[in-house]
Amino acid sequence: MSEATALPPHWQRFDRASLVATPWKNGGGLTREIVCQPPGADLARFDWRVSIAHIASDGPFSAFPGVDRVITLLEGGGVQLDSSDGSVAHCLGTPWQPFAFAGEARIDSRLLGGPCEDFNVMTRRAACRATVRVLRAGGFGVEADLAPSAGLGLVLRGHWQLGPSSADGTGTPLSPGQGLWWSGGPGPQQGHCADADAALLWVTIHPVLTAKE
């Protein structure tokens, strides 16, 4: 069975190496967007967005009122994050440790040891919330009715199988730097990697329920 027929229609594969880089207006870095939902939404109207940033110099972060953010160092020396009001004072210096903060915060960043690559998740607070964690060697499983209808997985280390993605139970194979995101239906209910040092960056997006719901 080919990868094209194995994937459900609401799943999309991606490869970090092929993401399009967009330079920042201030010249301090690049952003490679992985997914922005709903389709066609701009930075003022998205519900959730995931990207990878290359930070090349010290400087301020853009403010996003009404948005919650989670940033994870992927590689490089990291960055010191400080807000003007003192609400944020965090050393993002250890890879694969997610850090959450409010998008309203006026953040200044200072490189700790040269350029770095960071994984960014942003969610519109009134619409949804994100959980970001790193899954290690072994695997995971969830009941189909508990699987979130939106999310993303990015392989950090090891060779993973995510699925099942078809009636015959075959999973979607992913190598380091590869991943998949989904929206509008259940994501992978199982994941497995036998490599002892395996790591998978795992994002789940949960809608904010109203009183009627």
Buried (B, 14 or more C-beta within 10 A) or exposed (E): EEEEEBBBEBBBEBEBEEBEEEEBEEEBBBBBBBBBBEEEBEEEEBBBBBBBBBBBEEBEBEEBEEBBBBBBBBEBBBBBBBBEEEEBEBBBBEBBEBBBBBBBBBBBBBBBEEBBBBBBBBBBBEBBBBBBBBBBBEBBEBEEEEBBBBBBBBBBBBBBBBBBBBEEEBBBBBEBBBBBBBBEEBBBBBBBBEEEEBBBBBBBBBBEEEEEE
